[in-house]
Amino acid sequence: MEPSSGSRCPRPAVAAVAAVLPAGGTGERLGGATPKQFCTVQGRPLVSYTVRAMERISWISDIVVVVSPENIETMKSITEKYGHKRVTIVKGGVTRHRSIFNGLKVFAENEFSNQLLQKPEVVIIHDAVRPFVEEDILSKVVTAAKDHGAAGAIRPLVSTVIASAADGCLDHSLERAKYRASEMPQAFLFDIIYEAYQQCTDYDLDYGTECLHLALKYCKTNAKLVEGTSDLWKVTYKRDLYAAESIIKDNLAQQVCVITSVKEDVARVEAVSIILSKNDGHLQDIFSGQCYNFVCINDKKYAIEETQKLVDMLEKSNIPLLYPVVLISVHLDVSENISCSIAMEELTRIKKFGREVKKKNILLYGILFQYKDRLLLQETVNSAAALILALIMDRNPELIGQLLVA
């Protein structure tokens, strides 16, 4: 979900790169009162995911987010809450093209912004409601824009495009193999796209949709088309929000760090983790990487204390500020008899602890693992692993502080 900047593809040979994210839509097609870019997915606004996708790439110097005037304060609060860096918030226009033009002006016109940002050699234009853009495709369109003046991601058409006659009947259809869907991101030499917008007519600014077409129409710049990936889709309808949430949950569940301080009967303890994707790296490295799931296996006596140590380490990292972290405390019961009073005391402590750490964006769950009966060990292991994976995949905040029995 969060590849480290520069680790998967080479840095483009470009002097400076900036990004403009139009986020001024009203969300009419979504069918709700909240514009789609501010709808929450896993407790975090959609626009924040897109900003983070740009922000994690070191070679993008500035990120300009263009929002409608009434949402300026909302965007400021999102930037502050999630600790976004290199972000400049700009007031948008009444249409998409006017908003993009406003975003470009902060690099060229002193009177438009309190501070004039450094003019980039290449500027990326990307919709704020396309959160799953990766560094690889951004690098490709930036490199192509450097060489050709303009570039954009494309995808094969899923459906055949048809034209209807005046009477509402079929007129003709296009040969799908010859056409492509224009997607984002797009990239341009800054001077080309800025000149194109300066020459735009009011009709272009009010009714146009395609930035690549403006570069061709006004600057005779024929864009290089770059084959994009399937995750460049745009959140448009309410069902897209559910799809986005599913993708984010799946991405967050890719890695699990299993931690144990149990000194005896380690073989049985390890049986819980063999079904999971275990990460053996140093904890500090894990906290600064891609892991958002931690399973802490302890005996009952030290469960809360050991889990508290892990919480303290998480607090010192920036992970809880980005995504909800799942922390599962597995309580091992190796005794012959279990005391009901002790179990209730443990449950109360977990519930209280769960409520406290939820405020820090950490979802804490508890699992009681009993394996006194050797004959039932594998069944218990399977049950515990299934519970752990379900909690990681669902990330349900309503279940925090519960002590589930494997």
C-alpha positions as CSV (number, residue, x, y, z in Angstrom):
1,M,0.0,0.0,0.0
2,E,2.8,2.4,0.9
3,P,5.8,1.7,-1.2
4,S,8.9,3.6,-0.1
5,S,9.7,6.5,-2.4
6,G,12.1,5.6,-5.2
7,S,12.3,1.9,-4.3
8,R,10.3,0.4,-7.1
9,C,11.1,2.5,-10.2
10,P,13.8,5.0,-11.2
11,R,13.4,8.7,-10.6
12,P,12.4,10.5,-13.8
13,A,15.2,12.6,-15.3
14,V,13.3,15.8,-14.7
15,A,14.5,18.9,-12.9
16,A,11.4,19.4,-10.9
17,V,7.9,17.8,-10.7
18,A,4.7,19.1,-9.1
19,A,1.2,17.8,-8.9
20,V,-2.2,19.5,-9.2
21,L,-5.2,17.6,-7.8
22,P,-8.6,19.0,-8.8
23,A,-10.9,18.3,-5.9
24,G,-13.7,20.7,-6.4
25,G,-16.5,18.4,-7.4
26,T,-19.9,18.5,-5.8
27,G,-20.5,14.8,-5.8
28,E,-23.9,15.0,-7.5
29,R,-23.6,11.5,-9.1
30,L,-22.7,10.0,-5.7
31,G,-26.1,10.9,-4.4
32,G,-25.1,12.3,-1.0
33,A,-24.7,15.6,0.7
34,T,-20.9,15.1,1.1
35,P,-18.7,15.5,-2.0
36,K,-17.1,12.2,-2.8
37,Q,-13.6,13.5,-2.3
38,F,-14.4,14.1,1.4
39,C,-16.3,10.9,2.0
40,T,-14.5,8.7,4.5
41,V,-13.1,5.2,3.7
42,Q,-11.8,3.3,6.7
43,G,-12.3,6.5,8.7
44,R,-10.1,8.6,6.4
45,P,-11.3,11.1,3.6
46,L,-10.8,9.8,0.1
47,V,-8.8,12.9,-0.9
48,S,-6.3,12.2,1.9
49,Y,-5.5,8.8,0.3
50,T,-4.8,10.5,-3.1
51,V,-2.6,13.2,-1.4
52,R,-0.7,10.5,0.3
53,A,-0.1,8.6,-2.9
54,M,1.6,11.7,-4.2
55,E,3.3,12.7,-1.0
56,R,5.1,9.4,-0.5
57,I,7.0,10.1,-3.7
58,S,10.1,12.1,-2.9
59,W,10.6,13.5,-6.4
60,I,7.2,15.4,-6.4
61,S,8.1,18.7,-4.9
62,D,4.7,20.4,-4.4
63,I,1.2,19.1,-4.3
64,V,-1.6,21.6,-5.1
65,V,-5.1,20.6,-4.0
66,V,-7.8,22.7,-5.6
67,V,-11.1,22.7,-3.8
68,S,-14.3,24.8,-3.9
69,P,-14.3,27.9,-1.7
70,E,-16.7,26.4,0.8
71,N,-14.4,23.4,1.4
72,I,-11.2,25.3,2.0
73,E,-11.4,24.9,5.7
74,T,-12.3,21.3,5.4
75,M,-9.3,20.6,3.3
76,K,-7.0,22.5,5.7
77,S,-8.3,20.4,8.7
78,I,-7.6,17.2,6.7
79,T,-4.1,18.3,5.9
80,E,-3.4,19.1,9.5
81,K,-5.0,16.0,11.0
82,Y,-3.2,13.6,8.7
83,G,0.1,15.5,8.7
84,H,0.3,16.0,5.0
85,K,3.4,17.8,3.8
86,R,4.2,19.8,0.6
87,V,0.5,20.6,0.2
88,T,-0.8,24.0,-1.0
89,I,-4.6,24.5,-0.9
90,V,-6.1,26.6,-3.7
91,K,-9.6,28.0,-4.3
92,G,-11.2,26.3,-7.3
93,G,-13.4,27.7,-10.0
94,V,-16.9,26.8,-11.1
95,T,-15.7,24.1,-13.5
96,R,-13.0,21.5,-13.6
97,H,-10.9,23.3,-16.2
98,R,-11.1,26.6,-14.3
99,S,-10.0,24.8,-11.1
100,I,-7.0,23.2,-12.8
101,F,-6.1,26.6,-14.3
102,N,-6.2,28.1,-10.8
103,G,-4.0,25.3,-9.6
104,L,-1.4,26.1,-12.3
105,K,-1.4,29.8,-11.5
106,V,0.2,29.3,-8.1
107,F,3.4,28.5,-10.0
108,A,3.3,31.6,-12.3
109,E,1.2,34.4,-10.8
110,N,2.2,36.1,-7.6
111,E,-1.2,37.8,-7.1
112,F,-3.0,34.4,-7.1
113,S,-1.3,33.0,-4.0
114,N,0.3,34.2,-0.8
115,Q,3.4,32.4,-1.9
116,L,4.7,31.7,-5.4
117,L,5.7,28.1,-5.6
118,Q,8.8,27.0,-7.6
119,K,7.7,26.5,-11.2
120,P,8.2,22.8,-12.1
121,E,9.6,21.5,-15.4
122,V,6.7,18.9,-15.5
123,V,3.4,19.1,-13.8
124,I,1.1,16.1,-13.0
125,I,-2.6,16.5,-13.2
126,H,-4.5,13.8,-11.3
127,D,-8.1,13.6,-10.0
128,A,-8.4,13.7,-6.2
129,V,-10.9,10.8,-6.4
130,R,-8.4,8.4,-8.0
131,P,-6.6,7.2,-4.8
132,F,-4.8,4.1,-6.1
133,V,-2.2,5.6,-8.4
134,E,1.2,4.1,-8.0
135,E,4.7,5.5,-8.5
136,D,5.4,3.4,-11.6
137,I,2.7,5.0,-13.7
138,L,3.5,8.5,-12.4
139,S,7.1,8.0,-13.4
140,K,6.1,6.8,-16.9
141,V,3.8,9.7,-17.7
142,V,6.3,12.2,-16.3
143,T,9.2,10.8,-18.4
144,A,6.9,10.7,-21.5
145,A,5.9,14.3,-20.9
146,K,9.5,15.3,-20.7
147,D,10.2,13.8,-24.1
148,H,6.9,14.7,-25.9
149,G,5.5,17.7,-24.0
150,A,2.4,15.9,-22.8
151,A,1.4,12.4,-21.8
152,G,-1.6,10.6,-20.3
153,A,-2.6,7.2,-19.0
154,I,-5.0,5.2,-21.1
155,R,-7.0,2.0,-20.6
156,P,-8.8,-0.4,-23.1
157,L,-12.5,0.3,-23.5
158,V,-14.7,-2.1,-21.5
159,S,-17.9,-1.4,-23.4
160,T,-18.5,-0.7,-27.1
161,V,-19.3,3.0,-27.8
162,I,-22.4,3.6,-29.9
163,A,-24.1,6.7,-31.4
164,S,-27.8,7.1,-31.5
165,A,-29.8,8.8,-34.3
166,A,-32.3,11.7,-33.8
167,D,-35.1,9.2,-33.4
168,G,-33.3,7.4,-30.6
169,C,-32.3,4.4,-32.6
170,L,-28.9,3.0,-33.2
171,D,-26.9,5.1,-35.8
172,H,-23.5,3.4,-35.6
173,S,-20.9,1.9,-33.3
174,L,-17.2,2.4,-33.0
175,E,-14.7,-0.4,-33.4
176,R,-13.6,-0.9,-29.8
177,A,-10.1,-2.2,-30.6
178,K,-9.2,1.2,-32.2
179,Y,-10.1,3.3,-29.2
180,R,-8.9,3.8,-25.6
181,A,-10.4,5.4,-22.5
182,S,-8.4,8.4,-21.3
183,E,-7.5,8.1,-17.6
184,M,-5.4,10.0,-15.1
185,P,-2.6,10.7,-14.3
186,Q,-1.6,13.1,-17.1
187,A,1.6,15.0,-17.2
188,F,2.8,18.1,-19.1
189,L,5.8,20.3,-19.6
190,F,4.5,23.2,-17.4
191,D,5.1,25.9,-20.0
192,I,3.0,24.0,-22.5
193,I,-0.1,23.3,-20.4
194,Y,0.0,26.8,-18.8
195,E,0.1,28.4,-22.2
196,A,-2.7,26.2,-23.4
197,Y,-4.9,27.3,-20.5
198,Q,-4.0,31.0,-21.1
199,Q,-5.3,30.7,-24.6
200,C,-8.5,28.8,-23.7
201,T,-11.8,30.3,-24.6
202,D,-14.6,30.5,-22.0
203,Y,-16.3,27.7,-23.8
204,D,-13.2,25.5,-23.3
205,L,-13.0,26.4,-19.6
206,D,-16.7,25.8,-19.0
207,Y,-17.4,22.7,-21.1
208,G,-14.1,21.1,-21.9
209,T,-13.0,17.9,-20.1
210,E,-9.8,16.7,-21.7
211,C,-6.5,18.4,-20.7
212,L,-4.6,16.5,-23.4
213,H,-6.8,18.0,-26.0
214,L,-6.1,21.5,-24.9
215,A,-2.3,20.9,-25.3
216,L,-3.0,19.7,-28.8
217,K,-5.4,22.4,-29.8
218,Y,-3.5,25.4,-28.5
219,C,0.2,24.3,-28.4
220,K,0.2,21.6,-31.2
221,T,1.6,19.1,-28.7
222,N,0.6,15.6,-29.5
223,A,0.5,13.6,-26.2
224,K,2.2,10.3,-25.7
225,L,-0.3,7.7,-24.5
226,V,0.9,5.4,-21.8
227,E,-0.9,2.1,-21.0
228,G,-2.3,2.3,-17.5
229,T,-3.2,-0.3,-14.9
230,S,-6.6,-1.4,-13.8
231,D,-6.4,0.5,-10.5
232,L,-6.7,4.0,-12.1
233,W,-10.5,4.0,-11.9
234,K,-12.3,7.0,-10.5
235,V,-14.7,7.0,-7.6
236,T,-17.9,8.3,-9.1
237,Y,-20.9,6.5,-7.6
238,K,-21.7,5.3,-4.1
239,R,-20.8,1.7,-5.0
240,D,-17.3,2.9,-5.9
241,L,-16.8,3.9,-2.3
242,Y,-17.5,0.3,-1.2
243,A,-15.1,-1.0,-3.8
244,A,-12.4,1.5,-2.7
245,E,-12.9,0.4,0.9
246,S,-12.5,-3.2,-0.1
247,I,-9.3,-2.5,-2.0
248,I,-7.8,-0.5,0.9
249,K,-8.7,-3.3,3.4
250,D,-7.1,-5.9,1.2
251,N,-4.0,-3.8,0.8
252,L,-3.7,-3.2,4.5
253,A,-4.0,-6.9,5.2
254,Q,-1.0,-7.9,3.1
255,Q,1.4,-8.1,6.0
256,V,1.1,-9.3,9.6
257,C,3.8,-8.9,12.2
258,V,3.7,-11.6,14.9
259,I,5.4,-10.8,18.2
260,T,5.8,-13.1,21.1
261,S,7.6,-13.0,24.5
262,V,6.5,-16.4,25.6
263,K,9.6,-18.4,26.6
264,E,8.1,-21.9,27.1
265,D,6.2,-24.2,24.7
266,V,7.3,-22.0,21.8
267,A,6.5,-24.7,19.3
268,R,2.9,-24.5,20.1
269,V,2.8,-20.7,20.1
270,E,4.4,-20.7,16.7
271,A,1.6,-22.9,15.5
272,V,-0.7,-19.9,15.6
273,S,1.6,-17.8,13.3
274,I,2.4,-20.4,10.6
275,I,-0.9,-19.7,9.0
276,L,-0.2,-16.0,8.9
277,S,2.2,-14.0,6.8
278,K,4.9,-13.4,9.3
279,N,7.3,-10.5,9.2
280,D,10.6,-11.1,11.0
281,G,12.1,-7.6,10.4
282,H,13.1,-5.3,13.2
283,L,10.1,-3.6,14.7
284,Q,11.4,-0.1,14.0
285,D,11.8,-1.0,10.3
286,I,8.3,-2.5,10.3
287,F,6.8,0.6,11.8
288,S,8.2,2.8,9.0
289,G,7.2,0.4,6.3
290,Q,4.0,-1.3,5.1
291,C,2.8,-3.3,8.1
292,Y,-0.5,-2.2,9.7
293,N,-1.3,-5.5,11.5
294,F,0.3,-6.7,14.7
295,V,-0.4,-10.0,16.6
296,C,1.1,-9.9,20.1
297,I,1.2,-13.4,21.7
298,N,1.7,-13.5,25.4
299,D,0.7,-15.6,28.5
300,K,-2.2,-14.2,30.5
301,K,0.0,-12.7,33.2
302,Y,1.8,-10.2,31.0
303,A,-0.7,-9.7,28.2
304,I,-1.7,-6.0,28.9
305,E,1.8,-5.0,29.9
306,E,3.5,-6.4,26.8
307,T,0.7,-5.0,24.5
308,Q,1.2,-1.6,26.1
309,K,4.9,-1.7,25.1
310,L,3.8,-2.3,21.5
311,V,1.3,0.5,21.7
312,D,4.0,2.9,23.0
313,M,6.2,2.0,20.0
314,L,3.3,2.5,17.6
315,E,2.7,5.9,19.1
316,K,6.2,6.9,18.4
317,S,5.8,6.0,14.7
318,N,3.5,7.7,12.2
319,I,1.5,4.7,11.3
320,P,-1.6,5.4,13.4
321,L,-1.9,8.8,11.8
322,L,-2.2,7.2,8.3
323,Y,-4.4,4.1,8.6
324,P,-6.2,2.3,11.4
325,V,-3.7,-0.2,12.9
326,V,-5.0,-3.6,14.0
327,L,-3.4,-4.9,17.2
328,I,-4.5,-8.3,18.3
329,S,-3.4,-9.5,21.8
330,V,-3.5,-13.3,21.9
331,H,-3.8,-14.5,25.5
332,L,-2.3,-18.0,26.1
333,D,-4.0,-20.2,28.7
334,V,-1.8,-23.1,29.7
335,S,-3.3,-23.8,33.1
336,E,-5.4,-26.8,34.0
337,N,-8.3,-24.7,35.4
338,I,-9.5,-21.3,34.4
339,S,-10.9,-19.0,37.0
340,C,-14.1,-17.2,35.9
341,S,-13.2,-14.2,38.1
342,I,-9.8,-13.9,36.5
343,A,-11.3,-14.1,33.0
344,M,-13.8,-11.3,33.8
345,E,-11.0,-9.2,35.2
346,E,-9.0,-9.7,32.0
347,L,-12.0,-8.9,29.9
348,T,-12.6,-5.6,31.8
349,R,-9.0,-4.6,31.3
350,I,-9.0,-5.3,27.6
351,K,-12.3,-3.3,27.1
352,K,-10.9,-0.3,28.9
353,F,-7.5,-0.5,27.1
354,G,-9.3,-0.9,23.8
355,R,-11.3,2.3,24.3
356,E,-8.2,4.2,25.2
357,V,-6.1,3.2,22.2
358,K,-9.0,3.6,19.7
359,K,-8.5,7.3,20.2
360,K,-5.0,6.9,18.8
361,N,-6.4,5.1,15.7
362,I,-5.4,1.6,17.0
363,L,-8.0,-1.1,16.8
364,L,-7.3,-3.5,19.7
365,Y,-8.8,-7.0,19.9
366,G,-8.2,-9.9,22.2
367,I,-8.2,-13.6,21.6
368,L,-8.1,-16.3,24.4
369,F,-6.1,-19.3,23.1
370,Q,-6.5,-22.5,25.2
371,Y,-4.5,-25.5,24.2
372,K,-4.5,-27.9,27.2
373,D,-6.0,-30.7,25.0
374,R,-3.2,-31.8,22.6
375,L,-5.8,-33.7,20.5
376,L,-7.6,-30.4,19.8
377,L,-4.5,-28.3,19.3
378,Q,-4.7,-28.1,15.5
379,E,-8.4,-27.3,15.6
380,T,-7.7,-24.5,18.1
381,V,-4.9,-23.2,16.0
382,N,-7.1,-23.1,12.9
383,S,-9.8,-21.3,14.9
384,A,-7.4,-18.7,16.3
385,A,-5.9,-18.1,12.8
386,A,-9.3,-17.7,11.3
387,L,-10.3,-15.2,14.0
388,I,-7.1,-13.2,13.5
389,L,-7.5,-13.0,9.7
390,A,-11.2,-12.0,10.0
391,L,-10.3,-9.2,12.4
392,I,-7.5,-8.0,10.1
393,M,-9.7,-8.1,7.0
394,D,-12.8,-6.5,8.5
395,R,-11.1,-3.9,10.7
396,N,-14.4,-3.4,12.5
397,P,-14.2,-0.7,15.2
398,E,-17.3,-2.0,16.9
399,L,-15.5,-5.1,18.0
400,I,-12.6,-3.4,19.8
401,G,-11.9,-4.5,23.4
402,Q,-13.6,-7.9,22.9
403,L,-12.0,-11.1,24.1
404,L,-12.8,-13.8,21.6
405,V,-12.3,-17.4,22.4
406,A,-10.4,-19.6,19.9
